[in-house]
Amino acid sequence: MADVKILGAGLAGCEAALWLTEQGHTVDLYEQKPHAYSPAHKQQGFAELVCSNSLKSDRLDSAAGLLKEEMRRLGSHLLPIAAQCSVAAGGALAVDRNEFSRLVTEAVEQCPNITIHRQEVTEIAPHEGITLVATGPLTQGALADSINQLTGGQKLSFYDAAAPIVIGESLDMEKVFAASRWGKGDADYLNCPFDKEGYEAFYEALISAERAPLHDFDGDGEVTVYEGCMPVEIMAKRGPDTLRFGPLKPVGLTDPNTGRRPWANVQLRRENQEGTLFNLVGFQTNLKFGEQKRVFQMIPGLENAEFARYGVMHRNTFLNSPMLLNDTLNLKEYPNVYFAGQITGFEGYMESAACGLLAARAIHARLTQKPLQKLPTNCMTGALLHYITQENKDFQPMGANMGLLPPLETRIKDKRQRYAEIANRALEALEQAIHEN
Ligand SMILES: Cc1cc2nc3c(=O)[nH]c(=O)nc-3n(C[C@H](O)[C@H](O)[C@H](O)COP(=O)(O)OP(=O)(O)OC[C@H]3O[C@@H](n4cnc5c(N)ncnc54)[C@H](O)[C@@H]3O)c2cc1C
């Protein structure tokens, strides 16, 4: 039996497995694919990105950028892989999802201290060695029941939505133009400019389009959706201008065909390095597939768009971590059972991977019987860990954001400068904690 059993070869599981083996530990890694798939997973490979291909900003003066830098300093294996297969996306780190998954799978497969078991795990044995559960937000079936048993039924769920992907060749490039907002980046986005009349017609079609039924939810007809994944049709219902001031904002763009700023603008972001696939930014949706085709083809340039994948909406399961987990990410009641990734409430791809690193550090300290130097709460990883383990009656998952970090002693007015200063403080504190370890 290996030192650690890891359930799930997603972002958190792979990050944890690669880190632990680097410290000399052995890992049994269990992955249910290709024998069983969650409703969102489609590929056999590990670390599959199920929705957007963006890992968000890589700028240090942003919350997502700070998180990544902290992960690099904590020894992330996934970030260097992401860098190898990045695609152009302005200041953000976006990846070719197939290549990313292929490279992570290869790294895990080539690691001699990891034994891969391609099988679905149905039960957690809390007294047989150390187990790290990293089965993600779509954990279901017998394993979900087993977690439920260990946690006394303290489990919650809500919904997430994914945006559709269109095929580049099927776009009308006479209408669509390449540009990044305010000329930043390398004209990385494709833009679909609406005039007022076209937008109004699209808006009416969108708010009256038919949504797909949701299964397995709590029955009052209201579904809680995390704001970053709010379906476009639900956001639109807040008012005709909500989208124009949100994901369809036209500011910083000039349509070369008219020389004017569009009335509203849909952005398309590259899905792969070749630039053959594009996702509709901000168009997470739960419309029926036929309705998506009908309504989204009203977007200028998408009249004949071919959809490589339609948007979908899925269940998202997470623990009541504040009640159940120690700040070492193991169950208070069953300390051999650790959790990592989105299932703990670390919300997002990179956050999930970061959580894998934190769990791995805690397990390493346990295995080597060395004290674990806690990460300070003024760095992003420490703040997220603190957030999910501090008392919270209305606990919801949380992604990296600057609001999690304490304010500076002296306030700096300029936001970028302020964030840069907060990031510097975070990295200094993190370095100190790592070196004390
Ligand atoms: C539909 C959807 C869309 C999302 N979109 C985004 C997005 O655009 N951007 C973003 O930042 N975050 C997004 N998230 C949130 C989150 O970042 C991702 O879910 C992320 O993949 C979570 O990483 P993870 O490692 O915790 O789990 P996962 O990446 O889901 O990995 C879990 C792994 O465990 C395996 N597994 C599950 N059950 C078992 C079992 N019983 N036995 C063995 N193996 C098992 C799965 O097959 C999978 O490979 C989305 C979530 C969902 C559900």
The ligand as an ORCA input file, in Angstrom:
! r2SCAN-3c Opt
* xyz 0 1
  C     -19.789     22.382    -15.108
  C     -18.664     23.079    -14.388
  C     -18.037     24.139    -14.989
  C     -16.977     24.798    -14.342
  N     -16.356     25.817    -14.976
  C     -15.301     26.428    -14.410
  C     -14.612     27.454    -15.133
  O     -14.942     27.789    -16.249
  N     -13.559     28.047    -14.534
  C     -13.136     27.687    -13.301
  O     -12.143     28.242    -12.836
  N     -13.775     26.712    -12.613
  C     -14.861     26.080    -13.125
  N     -15.531     25.091    -12.446
  C     -15.184     24.817    -11.050
  C     -13.914     23.976    -10.771
  O     -12.816     24.799    -10.972
  C     -13.743     22.744    -11.602
  O     -14.789     21.887    -11.329
  C     -12.396     22.019    -11.307
  O     -12.200     21.059    -12.297
  C     -12.367     21.377     -9.958
  O     -11.164     20.669     -9.768
  P     -11.084     19.365     -8.864
  O      -9.695     18.860     -8.948
  O     -11.624     19.687     -7.530
  O     -12.101     18.332     -9.516
  P     -12.151     17.729    -11.006
  O     -11.263     18.503    -11.899
  O     -13.577     17.599    -11.338
  O     -11.507     16.297    -10.838
  C     -12.158     15.256    -10.159
  C     -11.693     13.963    -10.760
  O     -12.148     12.903     -9.926
  C     -12.673     11.864    -10.714
  N     -13.656     11.119     -9.907
  C     -14.861     11.563     -9.485
  N     -15.484     10.613     -8.750
  C     -14.648      9.551     -8.682
  C     -14.716      8.284     -8.068
  N     -15.790      7.903     -7.380
  N     -13.681      7.427     -8.205
  C     -12.573      7.799     -8.921
  N     -12.463      9.000     -9.546
  C     -13.470      9.874     -9.416
  C     -13.281     12.592    -11.903
  O     -13.439     11.748    -13.020
  C     -12.263     13.710    -12.136
  O     -11.243     13.328    -13.017
  C     -16.582     24.399    -13.044
  C     -17.234     23.332    -12.429
  C     -18.252     22.683    -13.091
  C     -18.940     21.554    -12.422
*
